[in-house]
Amino acid sequence: MTAIEAINEFVDTMLGCRDMFDKIEGSDEKLAQCIKVFLDSIAEITKTSRSDDKTGLKEIQESQTQTLRKMLEDVAAKMDATRKSMSFISSNKESFNIAVFGKVKAGKSYTGNFIMGNVIRDMGIQTSYDKIERPKVTVIDKGKITSSEKLAEIESNKDGFIVDPNEATSTIQLFNLGGMKWIDTPGIGSVTWENEILAQDFVDSADLIVYMSNSDAAGTQQDFKELKTLHDKKRRFLLLLTQSDTIEEEDCDDEGNTIAKLAPKSDEDRRSMEDYICESLHELGITELKRGYEILTISTKLALEALKNNDQAMWDASNLDKFLAILIDITKNESRDLKIITPGKRINSAIDEIIKILNGAKDTLNKHSQGLREVEEKLTDNNETLLAEMKNECYGKIDSFITKKAQEVENGGASVSASDINRLISAEVYNSVMSACKDAFAGSEKILSSYSESLKIQSGGDLSMKTDTISHTRREAYSYERDPDGFIENVRAFFGKKYYGSSVRDVTVTTEIKLGVNIAQVMSSITSSLDELFITQIPEILKRLADEIISPVRRVQEGAKSQIDSTITKLEGLKIAVPNTKG
């Protein structure tokens, strides 16, 4: 086949494949809708219910669901980020996309300009390229989009040094030829950070990848690393060993100047390089690439020189006819399946990643739910230990408090009124219950404040010194005034003298005895009141705490897990049946 015939067949095939892909449907819109439904459902599930009847309950519920809501929103954000990474599938689904990449100076742009055909037109050669308008190159650089007449190439000055390599290597360049889109991505090791993600998106979303490596320096560690990555991703790719040409010196012209002539590298050199590449790929486990098809040595310069000089032998030596034939074969026989395989694998991979994220969230919910169940059991079904801890703490604090106050009274201090005892001891009970519940469930102290009245106890009396009185009889002598006895005493009495007598009598005496402070009486009353609290009120309060705080959070968790299961089922239904074909 002549060079013109080969070029015409290639162009006509690309023009004819424009209508092959119009019925291929992407799933990114359905995936976006699935993620939106999930996010809306989570917002509804985690909405705090109205709880105006209990102090702080709404705040507690909000506090408990806030972390859960944030986690699920993060899950939805990761899901959407994964979906957005497939945007190129949607925007490029109506063309057969060929991504070209490799190292700097691999001749990517040079070969791309040949495929685009403008360089052939400029030579004045009539081909099927004349059926269409001159393709324009779209240049993407750091988000800025411009257009050009050709793919930018690396140029060298007379000393062989590269002129502004970043201009040619850091940008992404693409053009359309009928139903084919040719994407020239930045060279390895030269891409700017701003374009790196975009270039990777193009490569990941391409239907066919053409990896180019300069035959003078092919088979570097970087080359094999990239090829191994493509192979592990099961991507359809071709390996082109480019610039397989050399300059030969012939006889002098009539003026004595040496004539330099472009020529293909020898068959031996080509075979040697291909042997090395194949052996190295086999060592990496890449054994299925066909030599002369997936691995091909070419020279675009020879092809252009052949067209210029109408040299069929040189055209054959360039192997461009084989490269065009390969693209024709893949386009006719594989492109439609590849158009399903590439987005299908990408979408399925994205869905699997999203399902992995959702399952991770579900595992987190299950762990948290198990923690809630343990707390609920601690507060309700298995609360004997918690009640015993609270009761022992209360008794210990109250005993210490009563003992201290009794010592103060015994030392002459004032009695402690029953109302003061009730107030102080009720505070100790409240604090003990508060401390235990707070350890079991953060935020419960806000709810317990509404139960403070239920935790008050009655001590049954003042804390004071107890006394008793003892009565006894004793005999005692006493004197009394008596009448005078006889003449003499009467005479003396007339002159003022008084006469006394003595006698003995029984006297009753009463003595007050201090018996000590009435600790036993007060503690007996307190113990009775505490026992009543720990048998009835406090277990009921713990049950209410579980119902009012834990149950709403559990309902949110169960709703979230149910929504995750539903979303996973929907995502599984969005997966694409990928054809079983090569790559």
C-alpha positions as CSV (number, residue, x, y, z in Angstrom):
1,M,0.0,0.0,0.0
2,T,1.4,3.4,-1.0
3,A,1.9,6.2,1.6
4,I,-1.1,8.2,0.3
5,E,-3.4,5.1,0.3
6,A,-2.4,4.3,3.9
7,I,-3.0,7.9,5.0
8,N,-6.4,8.1,3.2
9,E,-7.5,4.8,4.8
10,F,-6.5,6.1,8.2
11,V,-8.3,9.5,7.8
12,D,-11.4,7.9,6.3
13,T,-11.6,5.5,9.2
14,M,-11.4,8.3,11.7
15,L,-14.0,10.3,9.9
16,G,-16.3,7.3,9.7
17,C,-16.1,6.5,13.4
18,R,-17.8,9.7,14.5
19,D,-21.2,8.1,14.7
20,M,-20.0,5.0,16.6
21,F,-20.2,6.3,20.1
22,D,-23.4,8.4,20.2
23,K,-25.4,5.7,22.0
24,I,-22.9,4.9,24.7
25,E,-24.4,6.1,27.9
26,G,-22.4,7.3,30.9
27,S,-23.5,6.6,34.5
28,D,-22.0,9.7,36.2
29,E,-25.3,11.5,36.2
30,K,-27.0,8.6,38.0
31,L,-24.1,8.4,40.4
32,A,-24.4,12.1,41.2
33,Q,-28.1,11.6,41.9
34,C,-27.4,8.6,44.1
35,I,-24.9,10.7,46.1
36,K,-27.4,13.6,46.4
37,V,-30.1,11.3,47.7
38,F,-27.7,9.9,50.3
39,L,-26.7,13.4,51.5
40,D,-30.3,14.6,51.6
41,S,-31.3,11.5,53.6
42,I,-28.5,11.9,56.1
43,A,-29.5,15.5,56.6
44,E,-33.0,14.4,57.4
45,I,-32.0,11.5,59.6
46,T,-29.6,13.6,61.7
47,K,-32.1,16.4,62.2
48,T,-32.6,17.1,65.9
49,S,-36.1,16.4,67.1
50,R,-38.1,18.9,69.2
51,S,-37.5,18.4,72.9
52,D,-38.7,21.5,74.6
53,D,-40.0,19.6,77.7
54,K,-36.6,18.7,79.1
55,T,-33.8,21.1,80.0
56,G,-30.8,20.7,77.7
57,L,-32.2,17.6,75.9
58,K,-32.2,19.3,72.5
59,E,-28.6,20.4,73.0
60,I,-27.6,17.0,74.1
61,Q,-29.1,15.3,71.1
62,E,-27.5,17.9,68.8
63,S,-24.1,17.3,70.5
64,Q,-24.4,13.6,70.2
65,T,-25.5,13.6,66.5
66,Q,-23.1,16.4,65.4
67,T,-20.1,14.1,65.1
68,L,-22.2,11.5,63.4
69,R,-23.5,14.1,60.9
70,K,-20.1,15.4,60.2
71,M,-18.7,11.9,59.5
72,L,-21.5,11.1,57.1
73,E,-21.2,14.5,55.4
74,D,-17.5,13.8,54.9
75,V,-18.4,10.4,53.5
76,A,-20.7,12.1,51.0
77,A,-18.0,14.6,50.1
78,K,-15.5,11.8,49.4
79,M,-18.1,10.0,47.3
80,D,-18.7,13.2,45.3
81,A,-15.0,13.8,44.9
82,T,-14.6,10.3,43.5
83,R,-17.5,10.9,41.1
84,K,-16.0,14.2,39.9
85,S,-12.8,12.5,39.1
86,M,-14.7,10.8,36.2
87,S,-15.7,14.1,34.6
88,F,-13.6,13.4,31.6
89,I,-15.6,10.3,30.8
90,S,-18.7,12.4,30.4
91,S,-17.1,15.3,28.5
92,N,-15.2,12.9,26.1
93,K,-17.6,10.1,25.7
94,E,-18.5,10.9,22.1
95,S,-14.9,10.4,20.7
96,F,-12.3,7.6,20.7
97,N,-9.7,9.1,23.0
98,I,-6.0,8.3,22.5
99,A,-3.7,9.7,25.2
100,V,0.0,10.0,24.3
101,F,2.7,10.4,26.9
102,G,6.3,9.5,27.6
103,K,9.6,11.2,28.4
104,V,10.7,14.5,27.2
105,K,12.2,14.4,23.6
106,A,10.2,11.2,22.8
107,G,8.8,12.9,19.7
108,K,5.1,12.9,20.9
109,S,4.3,16.3,19.4
110,Y,6.2,15.6,16.2
111,T,4.2,12.4,15.6
112,G,1.0,14.1,16.7
113,N,1.4,16.8,14.1
114,F,1.8,14.1,11.5
115,I,-1.5,12.4,12.6
116,M,-3.3,15.8,12.7
117,G,-2.4,16.1,9.0
118,N,-1.8,19.9,8.7
119,V,1.9,19.3,8.0
120,I,0.9,17.0,5.1
121,R,-1.4,19.6,3.7
122,D,1.3,22.2,3.9
123,M,3.5,20.0,1.7
124,G,0.8,20.3,-1.0
125,I,0.0,16.6,-1.0
126,Q,-3.7,15.8,-1.7
127,T,-5.2,13.3,0.8
128,S,-8.4,12.7,2.6
129,Y,-7.4,15.4,5.1
130,D,-8.7,17.8,2.4
131,K,-12.2,16.6,3.2
132,I,-12.2,18.4,6.5
133,E,-11.3,21.8,7.9
134,R,-7.8,22.1,9.3
135,P,-7.9,20.7,12.9
136,K,-7.2,23.2,15.6
137,V,-5.1,22.3,18.7
138,T,-6.7,23.0,22.1
139,V,-4.0,23.9,24.6
140,I,-4.7,23.6,28.3
141,D,-2.3,25.1,30.8
142,K,-3.1,25.7,34.5
143,G,-6.8,26.1,33.7
144,K,-6.2,28.5,30.8
145,I,-7.4,27.3,27.4
146,T,-6.0,28.6,24.1
147,S,-5.8,27.3,20.6
148,S,-3.0,26.7,18.1
149,E,-2.4,25.5,14.5
150,K,-0.1,22.7,15.6
151,L,1.2,20.8,18.6
152,A,4.1,22.6,20.2
153,E,7.3,20.8,19.7
154,I,10.6,20.8,21.6
155,E,13.1,22.8,19.5
156,S,16.8,22.8,19.8
157,N,19.3,25.5,18.9
158,K,22.3,24.9,16.7
159,D,24.2,23.5,19.7
160,G,21.5,21.0,20.4
161,F,20.2,22.5,23.6
162,I,16.4,22.5,24.2
163,V,14.7,25.9,23.8
164,D,12.1,26.5,26.5
165,P,11.2,22.9,27.1
166,N,8.4,23.8,29.6
167,E,6.4,25.5,26.8
168,A,6.1,22.2,25.0
169,T,6.1,19.7,27.8
170,S,4.1,21.2,30.7
171,T,0.9,21.8,28.7
172,I,-1.8,19.4,27.6
173,Q,-2.6,19.6,23.9
174,L,-5.4,17.9,22.0
175,F,-7.1,17.9,18.7
176,N,-10.0,16.0,17.0
177,L,-9.8,14.1,13.8
178,G,-13.3,12.9,13.0
179,G,-14.3,10.6,15.9
180,M,-10.8,10.3,17.3
181,K,-9.4,12.7,19.9
182,W,-5.6,12.8,20.1
183,I,-4.4,14.0,23.5
184,D,-0.7,15.0,23.9
185,T,0.1,14.9,27.6
186,P,3.1,16.4,29.4
187,G,6.3,14.5,29.3
188,I,7.4,12.5,32.3
189,G,9.5,14.6,34.7
190,S,8.5,17.9,33.1
191,V,4.8,18.4,34.1
192,T,4.0,21.3,36.3
193,W,2.1,20.7,39.5
194,E,-0.9,22.7,38.2
195,N,-1.2,20.4,35.2
196,E,-0.3,17.1,36.8
197,I,-3.8,16.1,38.0
198,L,-5.4,17.2,34.7
199,A,-2.9,15.1,32.7
200,Q,-3.5,12.1,34.9
201,D,-7.3,12.5,34.4
202,F,-6.8,12.4,30.6
203,V,-4.6,9.3,30.8
204,D,-6.9,7.5,33.2
205,S,-9.9,8.3,31.1
206,A,-8.4,7.6,27.7
207,D,-9.6,4.6,25.7
208,L,-6.2,3.8,24.2
209,I,-2.8,4.9,25.5
210,V,0.2,5.4,23.2
211,Y,3.4,5.4,25.2
212,M,6.4,6.9,23.3
213,S,10.1,6.5,24.1
214,N,13.0,7.7,22.1
215,S,14.7,4.6,20.6
216,D,18.1,6.2,21.4
217,A,17.3,6.1,25.2
218,A,14.4,3.7,25.5
219,G,13.9,1.2,28.3
220,T,14.8,3.5,31.3
221,Q,13.6,2.7,34.8
222,Q,11.0,5.4,34.5
223,D,9.7,3.8,31.2
224,F,9.3,0.4,32.8
225,K,7.7,1.9,35.9
226,E,5.0,3.6,33.8
227,L,4.4,0.6,31.6
228,K,4.1,-1.7,34.6
229,T,1.5,0.7,36.1
230,L,-0.5,0.7,32.8
231,H,-0.3,-3.1,32.7
232,D,-1.4,-3.5,36.4
233,K,-4.4,-1.2,35.6
234,K,-5.3,-3.4,32.7
235,R,-5.1,-0.5,30.3
236,R,-5.0,-0.9,26.5
237,F,-1.7,0.6,25.4
238,L,0.9,0.6,22.6
239,L,4.6,1.2,23.0
240,L,6.2,3.2,20.2
241,L,10.0,3.3,20.0
242,T,10.4,6.6,18.2
243,Q,13.0,8.4,16.2
244,S,14.4,5.2,14.8
245,D,16.5,7.0,12.2
246,T,20.0,8.2,11.7
247,I,22.1,10.6,9.5
248,E,24.3,8.9,6.9
249,E,27.1,10.7,5.0
250,E,27.3,10.0,1.3
251,D,29.8,11.1,-1.3
252,C,30.6,14.7,-1.9
253,D,28.6,16.9,-4.3
254,D,30.1,18.7,-7.2
255,E,31.4,21.4,-4.9
256,G,33.1,19.0,-2.6
257,N,30.5,19.3,0.3
258,T,29.6,16.1,2.1
259,I,26.0,15.1,1.6
260,A,24.1,14.1,4.7
261,K,21.1,11.8,4.2
262,L,18.3,10.7,6.6
263,A,18.1,6.9,6.8
264,P,16.5,4.3,9.0
265,K,18.4,2.6,11.7
266,S,19.6,-0.8,10.8
267,D,17.4,-3.8,11.2
268,E,20.0,-5.2,13.7
269,D,19.8,-2.0,15.8
270,R,16.0,-2.1,15.8
271,R,15.9,-5.8,16.7
272,S,18.4,-5.3,19.5
273,M,16.4,-2.5,21.1
274,E,13.1,-4.5,20.7
275,D,14.8,-7.6,22.2
276,Y,15.9,-5.6,25.2
277,I,12.5,-4.0,25.7
278,C,10.6,-7.4,25.4
279,E,13.0,-9.2,27.8
280,S,12.7,-6.4,30.4
281,L,8.9,-6.4,30.1
282,H,8.8,-10.1,30.5
283,E,10.7,-9.8,33.7
284,L,8.0,-7.4,34.9
285,G,5.3,-10.0,34.0
286,I,4.2,-8.1,30.8
287,T,4.3,-11.0,28.3
288,E,1.2,-10.5,26.1
289,L,2.4,-7.6,24.0
290,K,2.8,-8.5,20.4
291,R,6.0,-7.4,18.8
292,G,5.3,-5.3,15.7
293,Y,1.8,-4.4,17.0
294,E,1.7,-3.4,20.6
295,I,5.5,-2.8,20.4
296,L,6.5,-1.0,17.3
297,T,9.6,0.9,16.1
298,I,8.8,4.1,14.0
299,S,10.4,7.2,12.6
300,T,8.0,10.1,11.8
301,K,10.9,12.0,10.2
302,L,11.4,9.2,7.7
303,A,7.7,9.2,6.9
304,L,7.7,13.0,6.2
305,E,10.9,12.7,4.2
306,A,9.3,9.8,2.2
307,L,6.2,11.9,1.4
308,K,8.4,14.8,0.4
309,N,10.4,12.7,-2.0
310,N,7.7,10.2,-2.9
311,D,10.0,7.5,-1.6
312,Q,8.0,4.3,-1.0
313,A,11.0,2.4,0.4
314,M,11.7,5.1,3.0
315,W,7.9,5.2,3.8
316,D,8.0,1.4,4.4
317,A,11.1,1.8,6.6
318,S,9.4,4.5,8.7
319,N,6.8,1.9,9.9
320,L,4.2,4.8,10.0
321,D,2.1,2.6,7.7
322,K,2.0,-0.1,10.4
323,F,1.2,2.4,13.1
324,L,-1.7,3.8,11.1
325,A,-2.9,0.3,10.3
326,I,-2.9,-0.5,14.0
327,L,-5.0,2.5,14.8
328,I,-7.4,1.6,12.0
329,D,-7.7,-2.0,13.3
330,I,-8.3,-0.9,16.9
331,T,-10.8,1.8,15.9
332,K,-12.8,-0.6,13.7
333,N,-12.6,-3.7,15.9
334,E,-12.1,-2.6,19.5
335,S,-13.0,1.1,19.9
336,R,-16.6,0.6,20.7
337,D,-15.9,-2.0,23.4
338,L,-13.0,0.2,24.7
339,K,-15.5,3.1,24.9
340,I,-17.4,0.9,27.3
341,I,-14.5,-0.7,29.0
342,T,-12.7,2.5,29.9
343,P,-15.5,4.4,31.5
344,G,-17.0,1.1,32.7
345,K,-13.8,0.2,34.6
346,R,-13.5,3.8,35.8
347,I,-17.1,4.0,37.0
348,N,-17.0,0.5,38.5
349,S,-13.7,1.4,40.2
350,A,-15.2,4.6,41.5
351,I,-18.3,2.8,42.7
352,D,-16.1,0.2,44.5
353,E,-14.2,3.0,46.1
354,I,-17.4,4.7,47.2
355,I,-18.8,1.4,48.6
356,K,-15.5,1.0,50.5
357,I,-16.0,4.4,52.0
358,L,-19.6,3.6,52.9
359,N,-18.6,0.3,54.5
360,G,-15.9,2.1,56.5
361,A,-18.6,4.5,57.8
362,K,-20.9,1.6,58.6
363,D,-18.1,-0.1,60.6
364,T,-17.6,3.1,62.5
365,L,-21.3,3.4,63.2
366,N,-21.4,-0.3,64.4
367,K,-18.5,0.4,66.8
368,H,-20.2,3.5,68.1
369,S,-23.6,1.7,68.3
370,Q,-21.9,-1.1,70.3
371,G,-20.6,1.5,72.7
372,L,-24.1,3.0,73.1
373,R,-25.5,-0.5,73.8
374,E,-22.9,-1.0,76.5
375,V,-23.7,2.4,78.1
376,E,-27.4,1.7,77.9
377,E,-27.0,-1.7,79.6
378,K,-24.8,0.0,82.2
379,L,-27.6,2.5,82.9
380,T,-30.5,0.1,82.8
381,D,-30.3,-3.7,82.6
382,N,-26.9,-4.2,84.2
383,N,-27.0,-1.2,86.5
384,E,-26.3,-3.0,89.8
385,T,-22.6,-2.2,89.6
386,L,-23.3,1.5,88.7
387,L,-25.9,1.8,91.5
388,A,-23.6,0.2,94.0
389,E,-20.8,2.5,93.1
390,M,-23.0,5.6,93.5
391,K,-24.5,4.3,96.7
392,N,-21.1,3.6,98.3
393,E,-19.8,7.0,97.2
394,C,-22.9,8.6,98.7
395,Y,-22.6,6.7,102.0
396,G,-18.9,7.5,102.3
397,K,-19.4,11.2,101.7
398,I,-22.5,11.5,104.0
399,D,-20.8,9.5,106.8
400,S,-17.8,11.7,106.6
401,F,-20.0,14.8,106.6
402,I,-22.2,13.8,109.5
403,T,-19.1,12.7,111.6
404,K,-17.5,16.1,111.0
405,K,-20.6,18.1,111.9
406,A,-21.1,15.9,115.1
407,Q,-17.6,16.7,116.3
408,E,-18.3,20.4,115.9
409,V,-21.4,20.1,118.0
410,E,-19.7,18.0,120.7
411,N,-17.0,20.7,120.8
412,G,-19.6,23.2,121.8
413,G,-20.8,24.2,118.3
414,A,-24.4,25.0,117.4
415,S,-26.8,22.3,116.4
416,V,-27.2,21.6,112.6
417,S,-30.8,22.0,111.6
418,A,-32.6,19.3,109.7
419,S,-33.2,21.6,106.7
420,D,-29.4,22.3,106.4
421,I,-28.7,18.6,106.7
422,N,-31.2,17.8,104.0
423,R,-29.9,20.4,101.7
424,L,-26.2,19.4,102.0
425,I,-26.8,15.7,101.9
426,S,-29.1,16.0,98.8
427,A,-26.3,17.9,97.1
428,E,-23.9,15.0,97.8
429,V,-26.4,12.5,96.4
430,Y,-26.9,14.7,93.3
431,N,-23.2,15.1,92.7
432,S,-22.5,11.3,93.1
433,V,-25.2,10.5,90.6
434,M,-24.1,13.2,88.3
435,S,-20.5,12.0,88.4
436,A,-21.4,8.4,87.7
437,C,-23.8,9.3,84.8
438,K,-21.3,11.8,83.3
439,D,-18.7,9.1,83.1
440,A,-21.2,6.8,81.5
441,F,-22.5,9.3,79.0
442,A,-21.2,12.8,78.2
443,G,-23.7,15.6,78.5
444,S,-26.0,13.8,80.9
445,E,-25.4,16.4,83.6
446,K,-27.5,18.8,81.6
447,I,-30.5,16.4,81.8
448,L,-29.9,15.5,85.5
449,S,-30.5,19.1,86.5
450,S,-34.2,18.6,85.8
451,Y,-34.3,15.7,88.2
452,S,-32.7,17.4,91.2
453,E,-35.9,17.5,93.1
454,S,-36.3,13.8,92.8
455,L,-32.9,13.3,94.5
456,K,-33.7,15.2,97.7
457,I,-33.8,13.2,101.0
458,Q,-35.1,13.8,104.5
459,S,-32.7,13.3,107.4
460,G,-35.5,13.2,110.0
461,G,-34.2,15.8,112.5
462,D,-31.5,18.2,113.7
463,L,-28.0,17.1,114.5
464,S,-27.6,18.1,118.2
465,M,-26.2,17.1,121.6
466,K,-28.5,14.6,123.4
467,T,-29.0,15.1,127.3
468,D,-30.8,13.3,130.2
469,T,-31.8,14.2,133.9
470,I,-31.2,12.0,137.0
471,S,-33.1,12.5,140.4
472,H,-32.0,11.2,143.8
473,T,-32.8,11.8,147.6
474,R,-30.3,12.7,150.2
475,R,-30.5,13.5,154.0
476,E,-29.3,16.9,155.2
477,A,-29.2,18.8,158.5
478,Y,-30.7,22.2,158.8
479,S,-31.3,24.8,161.6
480,Y,-34.5,26.6,162.5
481,E,-35.5,29.3,164.9
482,R,-37.2,28.0,168.1
483,D,-39.2,29.5,170.9
484,P,-37.3,30.3,174.2
485,D,-37.5,27.6,176.8
486,G,-37.6,28.5,180.5
487,F,-37.5,31.7,182.5
488,I,-34.0,32.7,181.7
489,E,-34.3,32.2,177.9
490,N,-37.6,34.1,177.9
491,V,-35.9,37.0,179.8
492,R,-33.1,37.0,177.3
493,A,-35.4,36.7,174.4
494,F,-37.2,39.8,175.9
495,F,-33.9,41.6,175.4
496,G,-33.6,40.3,171.7
497,K,-31.8,37.1,171.9
498,K,-32.8,34.4,169.4
499,Y,-32.7,30.7,170.0
500,Y,-32.2,28.0,167.2
501,G,-32.8,24.3,166.9
502,S,-31.4,21.7,164.5
503,S,-33.0,18.8,162.6
504,V,-32.5,16.3,159.6
505,R,-34.6,16.0,156.4
506,D,-34.7,14.1,153.0
507,V,-34.0,16.3,149.8
508,T,-34.6,15.3,146.1
509,V,-31.8,16.4,143.7
510,T,-32.0,16.5,139.7
511,T,-28.7,16.2,137.6
512,E,-28.4,16.8,133.7
513,I,-26.1,14.4,131.8
514,K,-24.7,14.9,128.2
515,L,-25.3,11.7,126.2
516,G,-23.5,12.7,123.0
517,V,-24.6,13.8,119.5
518,N,-27.6,11.9,117.9
519,I,-25.6,10.5,115.0
520,A,-27.3,7.1,115.0
521,Q,-30.7,8.6,114.9
522,V,-29.8,11.0,112.0
523,M,-27.9,8.3,110.0
524,S,-30.8,5.8,110.4
525,S,-33.1,8.3,108.8
526,I,-30.7,9.2,106.1
527,T,-30.0,5.5,105.3
528,S,-33.7,4.8,105.0
529,S,-34.2,7.7,102.6
530,L,-31.1,6.7,100.6
531,D,-32.3,3.1,100.3
532,E,-35.6,4.4,98.9
533,L,-33.8,6.6,96.4
534,F,-31.6,3.8,95.1
535,I,-34.4,1.3,94.8
536,T,-36.9,3.6,93.0
537,Q,-36.0,7.1,91.9
538,I,-32.4,6.7,90.8
539,P,-33.0,3.5,88.6
540,E,-35.9,5.3,87.0
541,I,-33.7,8.4,86.3
542,L,-31.1,6.2,84.7
543,K,-33.7,4.6,82.5
544,R,-35.0,8.1,81.4
545,L,-31.4,9.1,80.6
546,A,-31.0,6.1,78.3
547,D,-34.4,6.8,76.7
548,E,-33.9,10.5,76.2
549,I,-30.3,10.6,75.2
550,I,-29.2,7.3,73.9
551,S,-32.3,6.1,72.1
552,P,-32.5,9.2,69.7
553,V,-28.8,8.8,68.8
554,R,-29.4,5.0,68.2
555,R,-32.3,5.8,66.0
556,V,-30.1,8.2,64.0
557,Q,-27.4,5.5,63.7
558,E,-29.8,2.8,62.6
559,G,-31.3,5.2,60.0
560,A,-27.8,6.1,58.8
561,K,-26.8,2.4,58.5
562,S,-30.1,1.6,56.7
563,Q,-29.4,4.5,54.2
564,I,-25.9,3.2,53.7
565,D,-27.1,-0.3,52.9
566,S,-29.7,1.2,50.5
567,T,-27.1,3.4,48.8
568,I,-24.7,0.4,48.4
569,T,-27.5,-1.6,46.7
570,K,-28.2,1.3,44.3
571,L,-24.5,1.7,43.6
572,E,-24.1,-1.9,42.8
573,G,-26.9,-1.5,40.3
574,L,-25.1,1.3,38.6
575,K,-22.1,-0.8,37.7
576,I,-21.4,-1.4,34.0
577,A,-21.1,-4.8,32.5
578,V,-17.6,-4.5,30.9
579,P,-17.0,-6.5,27.7
580,N,-14.4,-9.2,28.0
581,T,-11.8,-8.0,25.5
582,K,-8.1,-7.4,25.5
583,G,-6.8,-4.7,27.9
